[in-house]
Each structure stands twice: as structure tokens, then as C-alpha cells.
Amino acid sequence: MIRFAARRPHQTAESITGDDGPQVAKINPVANGLNVALSEFGIEVDPQLLTVPGRILQAPGLQYRTKSTRPIGGAWSLDPRSFGDRPFRLVAKPLASWNTLAINSGNRDTIMGGPTAVKQHLEQFRLALQSYGLNPEPAQQPALINVSFQDLNNKDFVKIKKQVFDARKIQFKAKPNFLSCSSQR
């Protein structure tokens, strides 16, 4: 169904105006180019598409203090080089307890390099948050669980969910306010 709904506009137009369009919509002309059932109500269906004038609206801008920016590719860039160092320092609250849970598939590490690499990525993430003016504390030791390939393959979500909650209870020193999970596809 999603493949049908997510088609290109010209494909949808061909479906509507093509030979099968009126048939699918149950408005197939029957007599003299009119659908007998609809003509009783004074309704005539033109098999051609309606053209409606349109326009592309300009994206809204983001202004912070004296600097402003416009979205590029549908996203605002909050790059510190554009807004200055720590642009959000006035509203930053400390991110006290945060961590990540790496879900490994069997004996394969989700993040190449294992726990050491996960800790390095968390530190890089913490430094990036700081560059935007946020105030994260150092991350706790990352929690790691090994989900068997068989459980993943059988989609045993009850067992996997139990492993995740048990890991959170046992491996985290404190309940995290923010938890990032990473797993291998």
C-alpha cells in the first residue's frame, strides 16, 4: 500500500486519467460519456486532471539574538560558527544522568571497537552538546547487552525487552534522564 501511495506525481496522474482510472474509482462512463448513477444527481466527471496554480512559500527564518539563518535542505543549521560559541548558554540546564545502551547481536559489536569506542563516541557527543551551550555531565559507563541472533530472528520481543530493562537496572548507576540506544541492523 505504501508503494502505491508514495509514487511520483506523474504516475498517480496516469492512474487517474488512464483507462483504468475511472474503472477503479467506480465512475466509468457508461452511456454518452456519463456515468448513469452519477448523472441522476447532476454530477458529471471530467476524466482530465484539474490544474491549480501553486507557489512555493519561503521558509521561515530563525533569529537568535543578533544573528539569523534560513533553513537549507529543510533544516536549520545551528552551527556554532554561525551563531557564535555556546549560543544557548542562557537556557541550558544540566543534563545530569545520561547514557547509552549498545545492543549487540550475538558476539558482534554494534559499535566497532566495543565499549571503549562507545565511550569515545559518547564523549564526542558530550563535547558537541557543550559547543551548543548545553551542560551535560560526563556519561556513565555504557550499558551493553548481547541479544542472541536467534531471539532477533524469531522476533522474541518479550525476551529482548526483559534483557533491556534488566541491563538498565543492573548496569546503570542511576536512572538516566536521557538514554540513547544503538543496535546493529
Order of alpha helices (4+ residues) and beta strands (2+ residues): alpha-alpha-alpha-alpha-beta-beta-alpha-beta-beta-alpha-beta-beta-alpha-alpha-beta
